[in-house]
Amino acid sequence: MRVDVTEIEERSFAALTAHGAGKRQGRSVAKAVARAEALGNVICGLYYLESYCVQLTSGRVKGTVDPVVSRPRPGAVLSDARLGFAQYAFEVALTSAVKAARENGVATLAVAHAHTCTSLGYFTEQIAGEGLIGIGFTNASPVVAPPGGNKAVIGTNPIAMSVPGNGAPAMHFDFSTSAVALGKITMAKAAGESIPLGWAVDAEGQPTTDPEAALKGALVSAGGYKGWGFGLMAELLAAGMTGSVNSLDVGGLKLPDGPPHGLGQFYFLLDPGTYHADFADRFGSLAEAVAVQEGTRIPGASRHVMQDVDVPDALWEQVIRLSA
């Protein structure tokens, strides 16, 4: 069925607050859910709402805590989520981080001890909305093995970047450093479908097309050693720089109970006019060189933002139950 994004936000807000989220915290997460659906990012949208609600009830996420925001250095902002939602911890710290970036030309924002942020690009997009370049990193529960290995060590560990444009990011990408997001494996299993070779290995470290065997084994990095290096970079920034947990110390993100996630996110905020005034011209000439080649595009350029979206009937029925 077709559902308006505004109704998705309101139903998500009702579900979150019904299961223990505070109003400010619930609104922050509901906005992120609705934005994901509006952009067709179903894995980070309503698909995740039940997990939020279950973990609010079990205590894996603290739904009413207020983050503690500090500025340990002139160009550094820290938002301690205190085991609450990453969306709210970012929201309350963004103004301070933007101010620091404008004062110093560049700033970093560390979100520490947070629940999974789901869509990392949701946050870098907000940085770009302030006229700054946003680059973000986060980690997750261990599902990716080293090249040649069979035991998971790091998470899918996404990297996102958004470049400011006129009313919307001029460039925007958000991708896991694994060959695929874990959600695509679980969705393939639920649908009874196979997965392509190159996504995962089984428990013996052998490539597999069976999603169930993949879930008992591990994902692999995108591009082999190259993706592995980017995944480690994200791990060290998200965990090491923020004082949050390594991927190895996090249980499955959707497990109903257990210790809170305690994950970190790390963001760079860069003023594109810090060193010279020609950034937009440089980007424009690059974009033109891409545009003249048929079938090519700058990542994220001209993204279609939907106002009403297709939602599977069973999923929407679940949302109604959660929000009742």
C-alpha positions as CSV (number, residue, x, y, z in Angstrom):
1,M,0.0,0.0,0.0
2,R,1.0,3.6,-0.4
3,V,1.7,5.6,2.8
4,D,2.6,9.2,3.2
5,V,6.0,9.9,4.7
6,T,4.4,12.3,7.2
7,E,2.2,9.4,8.5
8,I,5.2,7.1,8.6
9,E,6.9,9.6,10.9
10,E,3.8,10.0,13.2
11,R,3.2,6.3,13.4
12,S,6.9,5.7,14.2
13,F,6.8,8.4,16.9
14,A,3.7,6.9,18.4
15,A,5.3,3.4,18.4
16,L,8.6,4.6,19.9
17,T,7.0,6.6,22.7
18,A,4.5,3.8,23.4
19,H,7.5,1.5,24.1
20,G,9.4,3.9,26.4
21,A,11.1,6.6,24.3
22,G,10.9,10.2,25.5
23,K,9.1,12.6,23.2
24,R,12.3,14.4,22.1
25,Q,14.2,11.2,21.6
26,G,11.3,9.5,19.9
27,R,10.8,12.4,17.5
28,S,14.4,12.4,16.5
29,V,14.4,8.7,15.6
30,A,11.0,8.9,13.9
31,K,12.3,11.6,11.6
32,A,15.2,9.3,10.6
33,V,12.9,6.4,9.9
34,A,10.7,8.6,7.7
35,R,13.7,10.1,5.9
36,A,15.0,6.6,5.1
37,E,11.7,5.6,3.7
38,A,11.4,8.7,1.6
39,L,14.8,7.9,0.0
40,G,13.9,4.2,-0.6
41,N,16.4,3.0,2.1
42,V,14.0,0.4,3.4
43,I,16.6,-1.4,5.6
44,C,17.0,1.7,7.8
45,G,13.3,2.7,7.7
46,L,10.2,0.9,9.0
47,Y,12.1,-2.4,8.7
48,Y,14.0,-1.4,11.8
49,L,11.1,0.0,13.9
50,E,10.2,-3.2,15.6
51,S,13.8,-3.6,16.8
52,Y,13.8,-0.1,18.3
53,C,10.6,-0.9,20.2
54,V,11.7,-4.3,21.4
55,Q,15.0,-2.9,22.6
56,L,13.4,0.0,24.3
57,T,11.3,-2.5,26.3
58,S,14.3,-4.7,27.2
59,G,16.6,-1.8,28.0
60,R,19.1,-2.4,25.3
61,V,18.6,1.3,24.4
62,K,17.9,4.0,27.0
63,G,14.9,5.9,25.5
64,T,14.8,8.9,27.8
65,V,18.4,9.8,28.5
66,D,19.8,13.2,27.5
67,P,23.2,13.2,25.9
68,V,26.1,15.1,27.5
69,V,27.7,17.5,25.0
70,S,31.2,18.9,25.6
71,R,33.9,20.6,23.6
72,P,37.3,19.2,24.8
73,R,39.3,21.2,22.1
74,P,38.3,24.3,20.1
75,G,37.7,22.1,17.0
76,A,36.3,19.0,18.7
77,V,32.8,18.3,20.0
78,L,31.9,15.2,22.0
79,S,28.3,14.0,22.5
80,D,28.0,11.2,25.0
81,A,24.8,9.4,24.1
82,R,24.8,7.6,27.5
83,L,23.5,4.4,25.8
84,G,20.7,6.2,24.2
85,F,19.7,6.8,20.6
86,A,22.5,8.0,18.2
87,Q,20.0,10.2,16.3
88,Y,19.2,12.3,19.3
89,A,22.9,12.5,20.5
90,F,23.8,13.9,17.0
91,E,20.9,16.3,16.9
92,V,21.7,18.0,20.2
93,A,25.4,18.4,19.3
94,L,25.2,19.5,15.7
95,T,24.9,23.2,16.4
96,S,28.0,23.2,18.5
97,A,29.9,21.2,15.9
98,V,28.9,23.5,13.0
99,K,30.0,26.5,15.1
100,A,33.3,24.9,15.7
101,A,33.8,24.1,12.0
102,R,33.0,27.7,11.0
103,E,35.4,29.0,13.6
104,N,38.3,26.7,12.8
105,G,37.7,25.7,9.2
106,V,37.4,22.1,10.2
107,A,35.9,20.3,13.3
108,T,35.2,16.8,14.4
109,L,32.1,15.5,16.2
110,A,32.4,12.3,18.2
111,V,29.2,10.5,19.2
112,A,30.0,8.0,21.9
113,H,28.2,5.1,23.6
114,A,25.2,5.1,21.4
115,H,22.6,2.8,19.9
116,T,23.2,1.9,16.3
117,C,22.7,4.9,14.0
118,T,21.4,2.8,11.1
119,S,21.7,5.2,8.2
120,L,25.0,7.0,8.5
121,G,24.3,9.2,5.5
122,Y,21.3,10.7,7.3
123,F,23.8,12.5,9.5
124,T,26.3,13.7,6.9
125,E,23.4,15.0,4.9
126,Q,22.5,17.3,7.8
127,I,26.1,18.5,7.9
128,A,25.9,19.4,4.2
129,G,22.6,21.2,4.9
130,E,24.7,23.6,7.0
131,G,27.0,24.4,4.0
132,L,29.8,22.1,5.2
133,I,31.3,18.9,3.9
134,G,30.3,16.0,6.1
135,I,32.3,12.8,6.3
136,G,31.2,10.1,8.8
137,F,32.2,6.7,10.1
138,T,30.7,4.1,12.4
139,N,31.1,0.5,13.4
140,A,28.7,-2.3,14.2
141,S,28.5,-5.9,15.5
142,P,31.1,-8.2,14.0
143,V,30.0,-9.8,10.8
144,V,33.1,-9.2,8.5
145,A,36.0,-11.6,8.3
146,P,39.6,-10.5,7.3
147,P,40.5,-11.4,3.7
148,G,41.3,-15.2,3.7
149,G,39.6,-15.7,7.1
150,N,36.4,-17.1,8.3
151,K,35.8,-15.4,11.7
152,A,34.1,-12.1,11.9
153,V,36.2,-9.3,13.4
154,I,34.6,-6.0,12.4
155,G,31.2,-4.8,11.4
156,T,29.9,-3.6,8.1
157,N,31.5,-0.3,9.2
158,P,30.0,2.2,6.7
159,I,31.5,5.4,5.5
160,A,29.4,8.4,4.3
161,M,30.2,11.7,2.6
162,S,27.9,14.6,1.7
163,V,28.9,17.7,-0.2
164,P,26.8,20.8,0.1
165,G,24.8,22.0,-3.0
166,N,21.9,24.2,-3.8
167,G,19.1,22.9,-1.6
168,A,20.3,19.3,-1.7
169,P,23.7,17.7,-1.5
170,A,25.8,18.0,-4.7
171,M,27.3,14.6,-3.9
172,H,26.2,12.0,-1.4
173,F,27.2,8.5,-0.7
174,D,26.7,6.1,2.1
175,F,28.0,2.5,1.9
176,S,29.2,-0.3,4.0
177,T,32.8,-1.3,3.7
178,S,31.6,-4.9,3.5
179,A,30.6,-6.3,0.1
180,V,27.0,-5.8,1.1
181,A,24.9,-4.7,4.1
182,L,24.0,-7.5,6.5
183,G,20.3,-6.7,6.0
184,K,20.4,-7.8,2.4
185,I,21.5,-11.3,3.6
186,T,18.7,-11.5,6.1
187,M,16.2,-10.3,3.6
188,A,17.4,-12.9,1.0
189,K,17.0,-15.6,3.7
190,A,13.5,-14.5,4.6
191,A,12.5,-14.4,0.9
192,G,14.1,-17.9,0.2
193,E,16.5,-16.4,-2.3
194,S,20.2,-17.1,-2.9
195,I,22.9,-14.4,-2.7
196,P,25.6,-13.6,-5.3
197,L,29.1,-15.1,-4.9
198,G,31.4,-12.5,-3.4
199,W,29.1,-11.4,-0.6
200,A,30.0,-13.8,2.1
201,V,31.8,-17.0,3.2
202,D,30.5,-19.9,5.2
203,A,31.8,-21.1,8.6
204,E,34.8,-22.8,6.8
205,G,35.7,-19.6,4.9
206,Q,34.5,-20.9,1.6
207,P,32.5,-18.5,-0.7
208,T,28.7,-19.3,-0.6
209,T,25.5,-18.3,-2.3
210,D,23.4,-19.7,0.6
211,P,22.2,-16.8,2.9
212,E,21.8,-19.2,5.9
213,A,25.4,-20.4,5.5
214,A,26.5,-16.8,5.1
215,L,24.8,-15.9,8.4
216,K,26.7,-18.8,10.1
217,G,29.9,-17.6,8.5
218,A,30.9,-14.0,7.7
219,L,30.6,-11.2,5.2
220,V,33.6,-10.2,3.2
221,S,35.0,-6.7,2.6
222,A,34.2,-4.8,-0.6
223,G,37.2,-5.0,-2.9
224,G,39.1,-7.4,-0.8
225,Y,42.1,-5.8,1.0
226,K,41.1,-2.3,-0.1
227,G,37.7,-2.5,1.6
228,W,39.2,-4.2,4.6
229,G,41.5,-1.3,5.1
230,F,38.6,1.2,4.9
231,G,36.7,-1.0,7.4
232,L,39.6,-0.9,9.8
233,M,39.8,2.9,9.4
234,A,36.1,3.2,10.3
235,E,36.6,0.9,13.2
236,L,39.5,2.9,14.7
237,L,37.7,6.3,14.2
238,A,34.3,5.1,15.5
239,A,35.6,3.1,18.4
240,G,39.1,4.3,19.2
241,M,38.5,8.1,18.8
242,T,35.2,8.1,20.6
243,G,36.0,5.7,23.5
244,S,33.2,3.5,22.4
245,V,33.2,-0.3,21.9
246,N,35.0,-2.3,19.3
247,S,32.8,-4.3,16.9
248,L,34.0,-7.5,18.7
249,D,32.3,-6.3,21.9
250,V,28.8,-5.8,20.4
251,G,26.1,-8.4,20.3
252,G,23.9,-8.7,17.2
253,L,22.3,-5.3,16.7
254,K,18.8,-6.7,16.5
255,L,19.0,-9.1,19.4
256,P,16.0,-8.3,21.6
257,D,18.0,-8.1,24.8
258,G,21.5,-8.0,26.2
259,P,23.9,-5.2,26.9
260,P,23.3,-1.8,25.1
261,H,25.2,-1.4,21.9
262,G,27.5,1.4,23.1
263,L,28.7,2.2,19.6
264,G,30.4,5.3,18.3
265,Q,30.2,7.5,15.3
266,F,32.9,10.0,14.2
267,Y,32.3,12.9,11.8
268,F,34.5,15.4,10.1
269,L,32.9,18.8,9.3
270,L,34.9,20.9,6.8
271,D,34.2,24.4,5.6
272,P,34.8,24.2,1.8
273,G,35.8,27.9,1.7
274,T,38.6,27.6,4.3
275,Y,41.6,27.7,1.9
276,H,40.2,29.3,-1.2
277,A,36.8,30.3,-2.7
278,D,36.9,28.0,-5.8
279,F,35.6,24.8,-4.3
280,A,32.2,25.1,-6.1
281,D,33.9,25.8,-9.4
282,R,36.2,22.8,-9.0
283,F,33.3,20.5,-8.2
284,G,31.3,22.0,-11.0
285,S,33.9,21.2,-13.7
286,L,34.1,17.6,-12.3
287,A,30.4,17.2,-12.4
288,E,30.2,18.5,-16.0
289,A,32.8,16.0,-17.1
290,V,30.7,13.2,-15.6
291,A,27.4,14.6,-17.0
292,V,28.5,14.6,-20.6
293,Q,29.0,10.8,-20.5
294,E,25.6,9.1,-21.0
295,G,24.5,6.8,-18.2
296,T,26.9,8.2,-15.6
297,R,26.3,10.4,-12.5
298,I,27.8,11.9,-9.4
299,P,26.8,9.7,-6.4
300,G,23.7,11.0,-4.8
301,A,23.1,13.7,-7.4
302,S,19.4,14.3,-8.1
303,R,18.2,11.8,-5.6
304,H,14.4,11.4,-5.7
305,V,12.8,12.2,-2.4
306,M,9.3,10.5,-2.2
307,Q,6.4,11.9,-0.3
308,D,4.5,8.7,-0.3
309,V,6.0,5.2,-0.5
310,D,5.1,1.6,-1.0
311,V,5.0,-0.3,2.3
312,P,4.3,-4.1,2.4
313,D,0.9,-4.8,3.9
314,A,2.4,-7.0,6.7
315,L,5.0,-4.4,7.6
316,W,2.4,-1.7,7.8
317,E,0.1,-3.9,9.9
318,Q,3.1,-4.4,12.3
319,V,3.6,-0.6,12.5
320,I,-0.1,-0.1,13.4
321,R,0.2,-2.7,16.1
322,L,3.4,-1.1,17.5
323,S,1.9,2.4,17.5
324,A,-1.4,1.4,19.0
